Amino acid sequence: MANRTYLFSSNGEPSDSNSLVLTGLSEWNYEIPLLYKVLFSGNKAVECQSLIWDLDEPLAISISYEVAIKNIYCFKDSVSSIYSSEIIKSAIQFLSKDENKGEFLILEPYEIYLLNGDSPYEQQQDLLAELKSFDVNKIAEDFIHRYSKNNKKEFTSIFKKPSIDFSHLEDSLNHLGFNEWSNNLYYVPYPPKDKAVTPNYNYFKIVNFELSNLDSYAWFKSIKIDRESKQVHLIEHRNRREFTALLVDENREVNDKLNFRFNIEPKTKHDLMHIFSLMKGFGEEGIWRLSSSSLEKKNGEITLRAVGSTEEYSFKENT
């Protein structure tokens, strides 16, 4: 797995509070891209505790979301004196969506620090100093100098020449993080150990898992397990089909996952077993995440069933 920098928005000041809601925005491999430095530029960025990693030192960085948006607008205005960038416009549109906006923007660079020789704390201080001295207008000018094919000319002459390769500049922005957006990042916020609420699955005869994301294409919409009778009732997504299965075994001791193995319609399909793995859930809503789904034949051959992204199941307790 590549070491990455992660970008989140939060609904409040960064803390370990359970009321804090983070929204994934972007991640970038092996470095802190120019986009992130533009967003956190100036003297408003401050260090804070990581919300991904359980660290003793404050190795994340936060800034007011409003200030970050102003920074990228400033970069856009400087570049716009040369040409109108569709990629920068698209970046601003993504950051301006209601579902992505927050009170603060959070930068998580710890994995990048691990790639270098200096201590993470020293690298954090160096990054904060760099961001404090970051001049967005100057950086925009340097960007035009460096990434236009006419970069041997003086900057003033670039403004006058119509021969700048704008497509080359757009490609360059792609390589600087301006076009890499996603709400589904590799890591989710780290749950504080003393505040995490894990669904109490262990002591119930009948348990239900229901898919939270109704737009998902995961195979099952709901799973009802009677651990005494070993009966499993399954309903496919969009209510396409229902199955009655025989619970073969369950294992709760492997990699913090809940693993079920059961036969689908065992009276007619003795040689086919379904394996369904859920990651432990966090929070008061009792969310479990679908980790993997596969089919196992009698000879041990396993075929993975593709899932587009990590799916969430809400857990319901039934006595």
C-alpha positions, -999 to 999 in steps of 0.1 A, spaced: 0 0 0 13 35 -9 19 60 19 -6 88 15 -17 122 26 -54 124 35 -78 154 33 -110 156 54 -136 183 62 -151 184 97 -183 198 112 -164 213 141 -130 220 157 -108 188 155 -111 167 186 -118 132 197 -154 139 203 -180 114 191 -200 143 178 -173 152 153 -182 142 118 -155 139 91 -160 138 54 -134 123 31 -123 146 3 -90 135 -12 -59 114 -8 -25 115 -26 4 90 -28 39 96 -15 39 133 -10 19 164 0 7 178 -33 6 215 -43 -32 216 -40 -31 208 -3 -4 234 4 -25 260 -14 -55 252 7 -35 254 40 -13 284 30 -9 315 52 -7 318 89 -41 304 98 -32 266 97 -25 250 131 -14 216 143 -39 193 159 -42 157 170 -46 131 142 -81 118 137 -68 87 118 -38 76 139 -36 71 176 -5 93 182 9 111 212 20 142 193 -3 165 173 7 155 137 -23 166 118 -31 202 106 -64 221 105 -75 253 90 -109 271 87 -127 257 57 -137 293 47 -100 303 47 -90 273 27 -117 281 0 -104 317 -2 -69 303 -8 -79 282 -37 -99 311 -52 -68 332 -49 -48 306 -68 -76 304 -94 -77 342 -99 -39 343 -104 -40 315 -130 -70 330 -146 -49 360 -158 -33 335 -181 -61 311 -189 -93 297 -175 -86 263 -159 -115 238 -159 -97 216 -134 -94 244 -108 -131 252 -114 -140 216 -109 -120 215 -77 -138 245 -63 -172 230 -73 -164 198 -54 -152 217 -23 -183 239 -24 -209 211 -24 -230 212 8 -222 175 16 -185 182 14 -182 216 32 -174 218 69 -162 242 96 -126 230 93 -103 213 67 -81 186 82 -47 175 66 -33 141 77 3 139 65 17 113 90 22 85 65 44 109 44 65 117 74 72 80 78 90 80 44 117 105 55 146 103 79 137 132 103 113 127 132 76 132 123 74 161 148 104 179 131 88 174 97 55 187 111 71 219 122 89 223 89 56 219 70 38 244 93 67 269 86 64 263 49 27 268 49 30 300 69 53 315 43 34 302 13 24 330 -10 -4 318 -32 0 344 -59 37 338 -62 31 300 -63 6 305 -91 32 325 -111 58 299 -104 34 273 -116 30 291 -150 67 294 -153 75 258 -145 47 240 -163 42 260 -195 63 248 -224 76 283 -230 92 284 -195 125 298 -209 108 331 -215 105 358 -188 73 358 -169 61 391 -183 66 378 -218 45 347 -211 15 370 -206 20 385 -241 26 353 -260 -4 333 -273 17 301 -276 13 287 -241 1 251 -242 -29 253 -219 -36 215 -222 -1 210 -208 -9 232 -179 -41 213 -172 -22 180 -173 2 195 -148 -26 204 -124 -37 167 -126 -2 158 -113 -4 183 -85 -36 170 -68 -62 194 -83 -83 167 -99 -82 139 -73 -115 139 -53 -133 111 -35 -155 108 -4 -143 72 0 -107 73 13 -85 43 24 -87 52 61 -117 64 81 -113 85 113 -97 67 142 -123 60 169 -112 71 204 -106 39 224 -126 50 255 -155 64 234 -160 38 207 -193 19 210 -190 -16 194 -224 -32 187 -231 -59 212 -235 -89 189 -222 -117 211 -251 -125 234 -282 -126 212 -300 -156 197 -313 -137 167 -293 -110 149 -301 -88 119 -278 -70 96 -294 -45 72 -277 -26 44 -275 11 52 -266 23 16 -298 15 -4 -280 25 -36 -254 -2 -31 -250 -32 -54 -238 -55 -27 -255 -89 -30 -275 -89 2 -299 -62 14 -305 -79 48 -293 -110 67 -312 -125 96 -294 -152 116 -310 -175 141 -279 -188 160 -299 -215 178 -317 -231 148 -288 -223 124 -313 -208 100 -302 -178 79 -327 -157 60 -313 -136 32 -329 -109 10 -311 -97 -21 -306 -60 -29 -337 -45 -44 -357 -75 -31 -348 -95 -62 -348 -129 -44 -349 -144 -9 -329 -174 4 -330 -197 33 -295 -209 42 -279 -231 68 -254 -215 91 -222 -236 90 -200 -216 113 -191 -181 126 -158 -168 136 -153 -136 155 -116 -139 163 -99 -132 130 -87 -97 122 -115 -80 141 -140 -93 116 -172 -112 119 -171 -142 95 -201 -163 85 -200 -194 63 -234 -207 52 -249 -229 25 -274 -212 2 -305 -234 -2 -286 -264 12 -312 -289 0 -303 -282 -37 -268 -268 -35 -247 -289 -11 -215 -280 -29 -218 -243 -26 -209 -222 5 -211 -185 9 -186 -166 30 -196 -132 43 -171 -111 64 -181 -79 83 -156 -55 100 -165 -45 135 -188 -15 137 -183 18 156 -206 44 169 -241 45 183 -257 36 150 -239 2 151 -225 2 116 -207 -29 104 -187 -27 71 -188 -54 45 -152 -65 42 -155 -94 17 -180 -116 0 -172 -149 -18 -184 -182 -29 -166 -214 -19 -170 -247 -37 -167 -281 -22 -132 -285 -36 -121 -254 -17 -121 -231 -48 -132 -196 -38 -146 -169 -61 -147 -134 -48 -179 -114 -55 -170 -79 -65 -182 -50 -44 -176 -15 -58 -167 1 -25 -169 -6 12 -205 -12 21 -221 -5 54 -246 -27 73 -265 -15 103 -267 -41 131 -300 -47 150 -302 -66 182 -331 -89 187 -338 -110 219 
